[in-house]
Amino acid sequence: MVSASAEAHEPADPSEGGGLVASHDPAVADGPELTRLRLDIAYDGTDFSGWARQPGRRTVCGEIEEKLGAIVRTPVLLTVAGRTDAGVHASGQVAHVDVPTAALPDDPSRWIRRLARFLPRDIRVTGISVAPEHFDARFSAIRRHYEYRLTTAPYGAEPLRARDTVAWPKTVDLEAMQRASRSLLGLHDFAAFCKRRDGATTVRELQRYDWSRDGDILTAYVSADAFCWSMVRSLVGAALAVGEGRRSVEWMTALLQERERAASVAVAPAHGLSLVRVDYPADDELAARNVATREVRGPIVPGCC
């Protein structure tokens, strides 16, 4: 079921990545020389309280920082592209971490196997590489891609996909959902779809919002420069209301005129959502992208999508 409130799915730690913020410039960090690594990460978010580290809770960031810190024998701090909420999955998450240069093997990708032995089965670091100069997993990103998966089958989700597929045994008008979703494309204030935080902008550029059907499976493809808290699941919840005939296409389009969270917009369940890819500019454009992003983004707040 879609719920109008998703408080149980929201992380509580307000800091970026997992608690503390690592230096963004290894060259000027105090202490030993550091090298910045890019980590590509996949996880099943079902049994995690989101990405961000939270005392006393199992989180994706906490698990990786603990295991990687044991390998380099010093505490490490991750900065991530998308701070996913509790229950949200990822196949294309990206993070960076600064580690002592002296601890690095000749080929950092050798750590992939070591981490696979130490990490729980619901997290995998799928790639490790030395990051290019000025790379920042959060501020360098130019686009995040999410997919939302649900099934309209009368029996619900197939058992092998039940953890990432929402059971939605209802008849929906996919064409109406498409028209409503595409009407939101472009640069807009998405306040109606976001949980507002003081000082944080809700202006985003929605670059793709499409739906596809494969038998009983419906998939939403949602891409933007960035997302505010609960935005993707709210977009999905609104489109489903249109698809069921409870709301009109015009209602969804008119939500762009709202400047506060709309009580009429339900938040779709977390487990249907996955972060599938993060895009970055060419290496020689990273520094400029970092500056541009910092100028328009508000302070770090909990939650994402």
C-alpha positions as CSV (number, residue, x, y, z in Angstrom):
1,M,0.0,0.0,0.0
2,V,1.0,3.6,-0.5
3,S,1.1,5.6,2.7
4,A,0.8,9.3,3.1
5,S,3.5,9.1,5.7
6,A,6.9,7.4,5.4
7,E,8.6,8.5,8.6
8,A,9.7,4.9,9.4
9,H,11.7,4.9,6.3
10,E,13.7,8.1,6.9
11,P,17.2,8.1,8.3
12,A,17.9,10.2,11.3
13,D,21.5,11.2,10.9
14,P,21.7,14.7,9.4
15,S,25.3,14.5,8.2
16,E,26.6,13.7,4.7
17,G,27.5,10.1,3.9
18,G,27.5,8.6,7.3
19,G,28.2,11.0,10.2
20,L,31.3,13.1,9.8
21,V,32.4,14.9,6.6
22,A,35.7,13.9,5.2
23,S,38.1,16.4,3.7
24,H,37.3,17.2,0.1
25,D,40.9,17.8,-0.7
26,P,43.4,15.0,0.2
27,A,46.3,17.2,-0.7
28,V,45.7,19.6,2.1
29,A,44.5,17.1,4.8
30,D,46.5,17.0,8.0
31,G,48.5,13.9,8.8
32,P,49.7,11.3,6.3
33,E,49.2,11.7,2.6
34,L,45.8,10.6,1.4
35,T,44.5,9.2,-1.9
36,R,40.9,9.6,-2.9
37,L,39.2,6.4,-4.1
38,R,35.9,6.0,-6.0
39,L,33.7,3.1,-4.8
40,D,30.9,1.6,-6.9
41,I,28.4,0.0,-4.6
42,A,25.3,-2.3,-4.8
43,Y,23.0,-3.3,-1.9
44,D,19.7,-4.7,-1.0
45,G,18.3,-2.0,1.3
46,T,15.6,-4.2,2.9
47,D,17.4,-4.7,6.3
48,F,19.1,-1.3,6.5
49,S,18.0,1.9,8.2
50,G,19.1,3.7,5.1
51,W,22.6,4.8,3.9
52,A,23.7,7.3,6.5
53,R,25.4,6.1,9.7
54,Q,23.2,6.2,12.7
55,P,24.2,5.1,16.2
56,G,22.7,1.8,17.2
57,R,21.3,1.1,13.7
58,R,22.4,-1.0,10.8
59,T,23.2,1.2,7.9
60,V,25.0,0.7,4.5
61,C,27.6,3.4,5.2
62,G,28.3,2.1,8.7
63,E,29.0,-1.5,7.4
64,I,31.3,-0.3,4.6
65,E,33.2,2.2,6.8
66,E,33.8,-0.5,9.5
67,K,35.1,-3.1,7.0
68,L,37.2,-0.8,4.9
69,G,38.6,0.8,8.1
70,A,39.7,-2.6,9.2
71,I,41.6,-3.1,6.0
72,V,43.4,0.2,6.1
73,R,43.8,0.1,9.9
74,T,42.4,3.6,10.4
75,P,38.9,5.1,10.5
76,V,37.5,6.1,7.2
77,L,34.6,8.4,6.2
78,L,32.5,7.9,3.0
79,T,30.8,10.6,1.0
80,V,28.0,9.3,-1.2
81,A,26.2,10.4,-4.3
82,G,22.7,9.6,-3.0
83,R,21.7,9.1,0.6
84,T,19.0,6.5,0.2
85,D,16.3,6.0,2.7
86,A,15.6,2.8,4.7
87,G,14.4,0.0,2.4
88,V,15.7,1.6,-0.8
89,H,18.1,-0.4,-2.9
90,A,21.1,0.4,-5.2
91,S,22.8,-1.2,-8.1
92,G,24.8,1.9,-9.1
93,Q,25.6,3.8,-5.9
94,V,28.9,5.8,-5.9
95,A,30.9,7.0,-3.0
96,H,34.4,8.4,-2.4
97,V,36.8,7.9,0.5
98,D,40.2,9.3,1.4
99,V,42.6,6.6,2.6
100,P,46.3,6.7,3.5
101,T,48.4,6.4,0.4
102,A,50.8,4.1,2.1
103,A,48.0,1.5,2.8
104,L,47.1,1.2,-0.9
105,P,48.0,-1.8,-3.0
106,D,49.4,-1.2,-6.5
107,D,45.9,-2.0,-7.8
108,P,43.2,-0.8,-5.4
109,S,40.7,-3.1,-7.1
110,R,42.3,-5.9,-5.2
111,W,40.3,-4.7,-2.2
112,I,37.1,-5.7,-4.0
113,R,37.7,-9.4,-3.1
114,R,38.8,-8.6,0.5
115,L,35.7,-6.5,1.1
116,A,33.5,-9.3,-0.4
117,R,34.8,-11.6,2.4
118,F,34.1,-9.1,5.1
119,L,30.9,-7.4,4.1
120,P,27.4,-8.9,4.7
121,R,25.7,-10.6,1.7
122,D,23.4,-7.7,1.2
123,I,26.2,-5.2,0.3
124,R,28.8,-5.5,-2.4
125,V,31.5,-3.0,-3.5
126,T,31.6,-3.7,-7.2
127,G,34.4,-1.3,-8.2
128,I,37.3,0.5,-6.6
129,S,39.6,2.9,-8.5
130,V,41.7,6.0,-7.8
131,A,39.5,9.0,-8.3
132,P,40.5,11.7,-10.8
133,E,41.5,15.1,-9.4
134,H,38.6,17.2,-7.9
135,F,36.3,14.2,-7.9
136,D,33.5,14.4,-5.3
137,A,30.9,11.7,-5.3
138,R,28.2,14.1,-4.2
139,F,29.0,17.5,-5.6
140,S,30.5,16.3,-8.9
141,A,27.4,14.3,-9.9
142,I,25.4,15.7,-12.8
143,R,22.6,13.2,-12.8
144,R,21.0,10.4,-10.7
145,H,18.9,7.7,-12.2
146,Y,16.3,5.8,-10.2
147,E,13.9,3.0,-11.1
148,Y,10.7,2.0,-9.3
149,R,9.3,-1.5,-9.9
150,L,5.8,-2.8,-9.1
151,T,3.6,-5.6,-10.2
152,T,-0.2,-5.5,-10.9
153,A,-0.4,-9.3,-10.8
154,P,-3.3,-10.5,-8.7
155,Y,-1.0,-12.8,-6.7
156,G,1.4,-10.0,-5.9
157,A,5.2,-10.1,-6.4
158,E,7.1,-13.2,-7.4
159,P,8.9,-14.6,-4.4
160,L,12.3,-14.1,-5.8
161,R,11.6,-10.4,-6.5
162,A,9.4,-9.6,-3.5
163,R,12.2,-7.5,-1.8
164,D,12.4,-5.1,-4.7
165,T,8.9,-5.2,-6.3
166,V,5.8,-3.6,-4.8
167,A,2.6,-5.6,-5.0
168,W,0.0,-3.4,-6.6
169,P,-2.9,-5.7,-7.8
170,K,-4.9,-3.0,-9.4
171,T,-5.9,-1.8,-12.9
172,V,-4.0,1.3,-13.9
173,D,-4.1,3.5,-17.0
174,L,-0.5,3.6,-18.1
175,E,-1.1,6.2,-20.8
176,A,-2.5,8.6,-18.3
177,M,0.4,8.0,-16.0
178,Q,2.8,8.7,-18.8
179,R,1.1,12.0,-19.7
180,A,1.0,13.1,-16.1
181,S,4.7,12.1,-15.4
182,R,6.0,13.8,-18.5
183,S,4.2,17.0,-17.7
184,L,6.6,17.5,-14.8
185,L,9.8,17.4,-16.9
186,G,12.1,20.4,-16.6
187,L,13.4,22.8,-14.0
188,H,10.7,23.4,-11.4
189,D,10.1,23.8,-7.6
190,F,9.1,20.3,-6.5
191,A,8.0,21.4,-3.0
192,A,4.7,19.5,-3.3
193,F,6.7,16.3,-3.7
194,C,9.4,16.9,-1.0
195,K,9.7,16.9,2.7
196,R,11.0,20.4,3.2
197,R,14.0,21.1,5.4
198,D,15.0,24.6,6.5
199,G,17.5,26.2,4.2
200,A,17.3,23.4,1.6
201,T,16.0,24.2,-1.9
202,T,13.3,22.1,-3.5
203,V,14.1,23.3,-7.1
204,R,15.3,20.4,-9.2
205,E,15.6,19.6,-12.9
206,L,13.5,16.5,-13.7
207,Q,15.1,15.1,-16.8
208,R,13.3,11.9,-17.3
209,Y,10.1,10.4,-15.9
210,D,8.8,7.5,-18.0
211,W,6.9,4.3,-17.4
212,S,7.1,0.9,-19.1
213,R,5.0,-2.3,-18.9
214,D,6.3,-5.8,-19.3
215,G,3.4,-8.1,-18.6
216,D,2.3,-7.4,-15.0
217,I,5.5,-5.5,-14.2
218,L,5.4,-1.7,-14.3
219,T,8.7,0.2,-14.1
220,A,9.2,4.0,-13.6
221,Y,12.4,5.6,-14.8
222,V,13.2,8.8,-13.0
223,S,16.3,10.9,-13.6
224,A,17.3,14.4,-12.3
225,D,20.3,16.5,-11.4
226,A,19.5,15.7,-7.8
227,F,16.5,14.7,-5.6
228,C,15.1,16.1,-2.4
229,W,13.8,14.1,0.5
230,S,11.0,11.6,-0.5
231,M,10.8,13.1,-4.0
232,V,11.0,10.0,-6.2
233,R,8.5,8.0,-4.1
234,S,6.1,10.9,-4.0
235,L,6.3,11.3,-7.8
236,V,5.5,7.6,-8.1
237,G,2.7,7.8,-5.6
238,A,1.1,10.8,-7.5
239,A,1.3,8.9,-10.8
240,L,-0.3,5.9,-9.4
241,A,-3.2,8.0,-8.1
242,V,-3.7,9.2,-11.7
243,G,-3.4,5.7,-13.1
244,E,-6.1,4.5,-10.8
245,G,-8.4,7.3,-11.8
246,R,-8.5,8.9,-8.4
247,R,-6.7,12.0,-9.7
248,S,-6.5,13.7,-13.0
249,V,-3.4,14.5,-15.2
250,E,-4.1,18.2,-14.6
251,W,-4.1,17.7,-10.8
252,M,-0.6,16.3,-11.0
253,T,0.7,19.1,-13.2
254,A,-0.9,21.7,-11.0
255,L,1.1,20.4,-8.0
256,L,4.1,22.3,-9.4
257,Q,2.4,25.5,-8.3
258,E,2.4,24.4,-4.6
259,R,5.1,25.8,-2.4
260,E,4.6,23.3,0.5
261,R,4.4,19.6,0.8
262,A,1.0,18.5,-0.6
263,A,-0.9,16.3,1.8
264,S,-2.8,14.8,-1.2
265,V,0.4,13.2,-2.5
266,A,1.1,9.7,-1.1
267,V,4.6,8.3,-0.7
268,A,5.1,5.0,-2.5
269,P,6.7,2.1,-0.5
270,A,10.5,2.3,-0.2
271,H,11.3,-1.3,-1.4
272,G,10.3,-0.7,-5.0
273,L,12.9,2.0,-5.5
274,S,16.5,1.4,-6.6
275,L,19.4,3.9,-7.5
276,V,20.7,2.4,-10.7
277,R,23.3,4.9,-12.0
278,V,25.1,8.2,-11.2
279,D,26.5,10.3,-14.0
280,Y,29.6,12.5,-13.8
281,P,31.2,15.0,-16.2
282,A,34.5,14.6,-17.9
283,D,37.5,14.8,-15.6
284,D,38.5,18.3,-16.7
285,E,35.0,19.6,-15.8
286,L,34.9,18.2,-12.3
287,A,36.2,21.2,-10.5
288,A,33.7,23.6,-12.1
289,R,30.9,21.2,-11.4
290,N,31.8,21.1,-7.7
291,V,31.6,24.8,-7.5
292,A,28.3,25.1,-9.4
293,T,26.6,22.4,-7.3
294,R,27.8,23.9,-3.9
295,E,26.3,27.2,-5.0
296,V,22.8,25.9,-5.5
297,R,22.5,23.1,-2.9
298,G,21.4,23.8,0.6
299,P,23.0,22.4,3.8
300,I,23.1,18.6,4.2
301,V,19.9,17.1,5.4
302,P,18.7,13.6,6.2
303,G,17.1,11.4,3.5
304,C,16.9,11.5,-0.2
305,C,14.4,9.5,-2.2
